[in-house]
Amino acid sequence: MNDKTFESGFVSIIGRPNVGKSALLNRLVGQKLAITTNKPQTTRNRILGVKNLEDCQIVFLDTPGIHKKETKFNQYMTKIALISYHEVDVILLVIDNEKEEEIDTFILDKLKKIDTPLFLVINKIDLLKKEDVSAIEKVYRDCHSFKRILPVSALTGENIDALLKEIKKELPPGPMYFPDDMLTDRSESFMMAELIREKIIIHTKQEIPYSIAVVVDELEIEDALIRVKAVIYVEKDSQKGIIIGKGGKMLKRIGQEARKSIEDLFGSKLYLGLWVKVRKDWRKDDKSLKEFGYY
């Protein structure tokens, strides 16, 4: 392969919570790598996804939603999102039809001194009228100098090919950083834990989704069967009861749906054992944050 004709680079996907960054990553790569729900702050870690084209490799970095809340855990997630600014060839600032201009201004202020090409990606255009899209474009064009402004739909795939084409124009000649059959740098354990966490987020309410951490304790991969034992950590005894549910029904439902998603991703039958434990105020504890993979 001749590096002079092959292009490659890194692209960071940033934005406030719940604008569809993870759905966009999945659509761009063509595989579900990041969990998606209709609740904000679903993504907690930076997730890498690889898109291989005939003469190009694009490495996408999905990041946690950027927000101003000053808890220790939220500070960690914002740090993970912001650290990518200087490491990439293109930045995609994703917004949608929900207006939180103060938060977007906060993000744009962080980008003022960054020379990296910045694209504004208006997601969820399947929910917008053309005149609404034009109005959003005007608002953001007036407040920042974007290299490109592209309306897309991660849900339907509208304009995704056009976005890939524009990204490719910004990439320098370079090597293939990852093998062409590699979609992510995340481990099997991480992906499984995330799929379990996704099902908990979907089926629980109030503070529960933000108070859980999932850790895979044991993982055995055989030819036709994967054996997984995972622990769901919560912060309070009352939360443990909610996760387990009456007669264990909630935990059983979470396990059944997580097992199907993991089997679909890995193409193997799965034995999944789930346990729920209390780790009081783990989001405020440095030791626990490190143990659960958030440092």
C-alpha positions in Angstrom: 0.0 0.0 0.0 1.4 3.4 -1.0 1.0 6.0 1.8 1.1 8.8 -0.8 -2.3 7.7 -2.2 -3.8 6.4 1.0 -5.4 8.9 3.5 -6.1 8.4 7.1 -6.9 10.4 10.2 -8.8 10.9 13.4 -12.2 12.5 13.8 -13.7 13.6 17.2 -17.5 13.6 17.6 -18.4 16.2 20.3 -21.5 18.0 21.6 -23.9 18.3 24.5 -25.7 15.3 25.9 -28.5 13.5 23.9 -27.9 15.1 20.5 -27.2 11.7 18.9 -23.4 11.4 18.9 -23.4 7.7 19.6 -26.1 7.0 17.0 -24.0 9.0 14.5 -20.8 7.0 15.3 -22.8 3.7 14.8 -24.1 5.0 11.5 -20.8 6.3 10.2 -19.0 3.0 11.0 -21.9 0.8 10.0 -21.9 -1.2 13.2 -23.3 -0.7 16.7 -20.3 0.2 18.8 -21.8 2.7 21.2 -25.0 2.3 23.2 -27.9 4.6 22.5 -30.9 5.6 24.5 -33.2 8.6 24.7 -31.7 9.7 28.0 -28.8 12.1 28.3 -25.3 11.2 29.4 -25.5 7.7 28.1 -22.0 7.7 26.8 -19.4 7.8 29.6 -16.1 6.8 27.9 -14.4 7.8 24.7 -15.2 5.1 22.2 -13.2 4.5 19.1 -14.8 3.4 15.8 -13.0 2.6 12.6 -14.4 3.2 9.1 -12.4 1.6 6.3 -12.9 2.8 2.7 -11.1 1.7 -0.4 -8.4 4.3 -0.2 -9.0 5.8 3.3 -9.2 4.9 7.0 -11.2 7.2 9.3 -10.9 6.7 13.0 -13.9 8.2 14.9 -13.9 9.1 18.6 -17.3 9.3 20.3 -17.1 11.3 23.5 -19.4 11.9 26.5 -21.8 14.9 26.3 -20.2 18.2 27.4 -22.0 20.0 30.2 -21.2 22.4 33.0 -22.2 20.4 36.1 -19.3 20.3 38.5 -19.6 16.8 40.1 -16.5 14.7 40.2 -18.0 12.2 37.7 -19.2 14.9 35.3 -15.8 16.6 35.4 -14.3 13.3 34.3 -16.7 13.0 31.4 -16.2 16.5 30.2 -12.4 16.1 30.5 -12.6 13.0 28.3 -14.6 14.9 25.7 -12.3 18.0 25.6 -9.0 16.2 25.6 -9.6 15.0 22.0 -9.5 18.5 20.5 -5.8 18.6 20.0 -5.4 14.9 18.9 -7.6 14.8 15.8 -7.7 16.0 12.2 -11.4 17.0 12.2 -13.9 17.8 14.9 -17.6 17.2 14.4 -19.8 19.4 16.6 -23.1 17.6 16.7 -26.3 19.6 17.5 -30.0 18.8 17.0 -33.3 20.6 17.0 -33.3 21.2 20.7 -31.9 24.6 21.5 -29.5 24.9 24.5 -27.5 27.8 23.2 -25.7 28.5 26.5 -24.2 25.0 26.4 -23.3 25.2 22.8 -21.7 28.6 23.4 -19.7 27.0 26.2 -18.4 24.4 23.8 -17.6 26.9 21.0 -15.6 29.0 23.5 -13.4 26.0 24.1 -12.8 25.7 20.4 -11.8 29.3 19.7 -8.1 28.6 19.9 -8.2 25.3 18.1 -7.0 25.2 14.5 -8.5 21.8 13.8 -11.2 21.9 11.0 -14.6 22.1 12.7 -17.7 20.8 11.1 -21.2 21.7 12.4 -23.4 18.5 12.0 -27.1 19.2 12.5 -28.5 15.8 13.4 -32.1 14.5 13.5 -33.1 16.4 10.3 -35.8 13.7 9.8 -37.6 15.6 12.6 -37.1 19.1 11.0 -38.6 21.1 8.2 -36.2 22.5 5.6 -36.8 26.1 6.8 -36.0 25.0 10.4 -32.7 23.6 9.2 -31.9 26.8 7.4 -32.7 28.8 10.5 -30.3 26.7 12.6 -27.6 27.0 10.0 -27.9 30.8 10.1 -27.7 31.0 13.9 -24.5 29.0 14.1 -22.9 30.5 11.0 -23.2 33.9 12.6 -21.6 32.8 15.9 -18.6 30.7 14.6 -16.6 30.1 11.4 -17.2 26.4 10.6 -15.3 24.6 7.9 -18.5 22.8 6.9 -22.1 22.8 8.0 -23.9 19.6 7.2 -27.5 18.5 8.1 -27.8 14.7 8.6 -29.9 12.0 10.1 -28.1 9.3 12.0 -31.5 7.5 12.3 -32.2 7.3 8.5 -28.7 7.7 7.1 -29.6 10.8 5.2 -26.5 12.8 4.1 -24.1 10.4 5.9 -22.2 9.6 2.7 -21.9 13.3 2.0 -20.5 13.8 5.5 -17.9 11.0 5.0 -16.9 12.6 1.6 -16.3 16.0 3.3 -14.3 14.4 6.1 -12.1 12.6 3.7 -11.2 15.9 2.0 -9.6 17.0 5.3 -7.5 14.0 6.0 -3.8 13.9 5.2 -1.9 11.1 3.5 -1.1 8.4 6.1 -1.0 4.8 7.1 -3.7 2.3 8.0 -3.7 2.7 11.8 -5.8 -0.4 12.4 -6.3 -3.7 10.6 -9.1 -3.5 8.0 -11.2 -6.0 10.0 -11.0 -4.0 13.3 -14.0 -1.8 14.2 -13.0 -0.6 17.6 -10.2 -0.6 20.2 -12.5 -1.4 23.0 -12.3 -4.9 24.7 -15.0 -7.5 24.6 -15.6 -6.9 28.3 -16.2 -3.2 27.8 -18.6 -3.8 24.9 -20.6 -6.3 26.9 -20.7 -4.1 30.0 -22.0 -1.2 27.9 -24.8 -3.3 26.4 -25.9 -4.4 29.9 -25.8 -0.8 31.0 -27.9 0.2 28.0 -30.7 -2.1 28.9 -30.7 -0.8 32.5 -30.9 2.8 31.3 -33.8 1.9 29.0 -35.9 0.2 31.6 -35.2 2.4 34.7 -36.1 6.0 35.6 -35.1 8.9 37.7 -31.6 8.7 39.2 -31.1 5.0 38.5 -29.4 5.3 35.0 -26.8 7.7 36.3 -26.1 5.7 39.5 -25.0 2.4 37.9 -21.7 1.0 36.8 -21.4 -2.4 35.2 -18.2 -4.5 35.5 -17.5 -7.8 33.8 -15.8 -10.0 36.4 -15.4 -13.1 34.4 -15.3 -13.7 30.6 -14.7 -17.0 28.9 -14.9 -17.2 25.1 -15.2 -20.7 23.6 -15.9 -21.7 20.0 -19.7 -21.7 20.3 -20.4 -20.2 23.7 -19.4 -17.1 25.7 -19.7 -17.2 29.5 -20.0 -13.9 31.2 -20.4 -12.9 34.9 -21.1 -9.2 35.5 -21.8 -7.0 38.5 -24.1 -4.1 38.4 -23.1 -1.5 41.0 -25.5 1.0 42.5 -25.2 3.7 45.1 -28.1 2.8 47.4 -30.0 -0.2 48.7 -33.2 1.2 47.3 -31.6 1.3 43.9 -30.6 -2.4 44.2 -34.2 -3.3 44.8 -35.3 -1.4 41.7 -32.7 -3.1 39.5 -33.7 -6.6 40.8 -37.4 -5.9 40.7 -40.3 -7.8 42.3 -39.4 -11.5 42.2 -36.3 -10.7 40.2 -38.4 -9.7 37.1 -36.5 -6.6 36.3 -33.1 -8.2 36.5 -34.3 -11.1 34.4 -35.6 -8.7 31.7 -32.3 -6.8 31.6 -30.4 -10.0 31.4 -32.6 -11.4 28.5 -32.3 -8.3 26.4 -28.6 -7.8 27.1 -27.9 -11.4 26.2 -29.6 -11.0 22.8 -27.7 -7.8 22.0 -24.4 -9.4 23.0 -25.2 -12.5 20.9 -26.0 -10.3 17.9 -22.8 -8.4 18.3 -20.4 -11.3 18.7 -22.3 -14.0 16.8 -22.1 -16.6 19.5 -24.4 -18.1 22.1 -24.1 -16.5 25.5 -24.4 -17.5 29.2 -24.9 -14.3 31.2 -24.9 -14.2 35.0 -25.8 -10.8 36.6 -25.3 -9.7 40.2 -26.3 -6.4 41.8 -24.1 -4.8 44.6 -24.2 -1.6 46.5 -21.1 0.7 46.4 -22.3 3.8 48.3 -21.6 7.1 46.5 -19.2 5.5 44.0 -19.4 8.5 41.6 -17.8 10.7 44.3 -15.0 8.2 45.1 -11.7 8.3 43.2 -10.9 4.7 44.0 -14.2 3.4 42.7 -14.1 5.6 39.6 -10.7 4.1 38.8 -11.8 0.6 39.5 -14.8 1.0 37.3 -12.7 2.3 34.4 -13.5 6.0 34.6 -10.0 7.3 35.3 
